[in-house]
Amino acid sequence: MMSKSNTALTPPLTMVITPPPIAKRVKKSKQPLQITKDLGRWKPTDDLLLINAVLQTTDLTSVHLGVKFSCRFTLREIQERWYSLLYDPVISKLAWQAMRQLHPEAIAAIQSKALFSQAEEALLAKIASSSQPKLEVFQELLSKHPSVFYPSRTPKSLLVHWQLLKQYYLLEDQSVQPFPKGDQVLNFSDAEQLVDDAKLKESRDEVLEHELMISDRHQKKEIRQLEQELPRWQVLVDSITGMNSPDFDNQTLAALRGRMVRYLMRSREITLGRATKDKQIDVDLSLEGPAWKISRKQGIIKLKNNGDFFIANEGRRPIYIDGRPVLSGNKWKLNNNSVVEIAGLRFVFLINQELISLIKAEAAKMNQQ
């Protein structure tokens, strides 16, 4: 063992004393090419993302699933790159030199994307789902637990992640009910599996059935087309919406934020559903994901004069608001951060509090007059 380690640390004597000039030039020209062969894909920003994510989660599988690098890496490629940064002195040195040359703004942007650790999510999960926390609540949380939260966390980023936890029922006071026995109904989209379609035959929409039949015929063709267009659409969606929604402007009353897209509500009443060639809709839910179970006119979101938002279900299947089913023909009040679930598609309803406060103040003045 000692002879092997000495050999690895000390080059052969002939190479130190009498290095052949030609061999030395060949080694200098080829070695960097071999070392930097894969650096074209692994950019300095990717290395910094990888390091921050591993320090946060200590799990390379979570890093593979949760981090969005500049290009798509496999789990094995991520593992090999991490081990190279740790144990390969040449690659590690080149990577650190490249990361030191990054602009401070680029470094800050990368650090803001750091994955949340389990300890951070545990603290966020304690905030009740029924509450409507403001930024002050998350600022206080940062002040009380500075050693738990990543240094680049802001109250706004904590609020966005808390909304995401609520959207997927991961808060402490939220729970997924066990599979029902008998006729018990779930309060999530799994309850749709219990719907007896035989009972709906009398009220079956023939036009809808015809559309579904045509959709099934062309499904494989559409999948191939979407796979080819996916990179272009992904860039378009990210550049318009992204996960962190910007501040509201003075024309947006509220927004429905999904996993892929964000719909802005700029009128007092909007319709939700599935757009077809002969029927347009304000909010086409098919942009978020599979929407063949959604009616062409699934529901209406309306702003009342008193500043309250309500959603009315006009489709055949239920709409879930914070886990509560709203059946066809019924309506329900929407609060800020309410989770709206329609046929498996989940959205967070966000209200422009400043604009709605102005509307309420104007309504109060009108009532006094």
Protein Blocks (a to p, Z undefined) as FASTA:
>chain_A
ZZmmmmmmpccfklmmmgcfklmmmmmmmmmmmmmmmmmmmcfklmmmmmmmmmmnopak
lmmmmpccfbdcdfklmmmmmmmmmmmmklmmmmmmmmmmpcfklmmmmmmmpccdfklm
mmmmmpcfkbccdfklmmmmmmmmmmlpcfkbcfklmmmmmmmmmmnopafkbccdddde
hjaccfbfklmmmpcfklmmmmpcfklmmmmmmmmmmmmmmmmmmmmmmmmmmmmmmmmn
ommdcdddfkbfbdcddfkbccddfbfbdcdddddfklccfblcklnmccklpcfblbcc
dddfkopacdddfbfbdcdeehiacdehiacdddehiacdeehiacdddddfklmmmmmm
mmmmmmmZZ
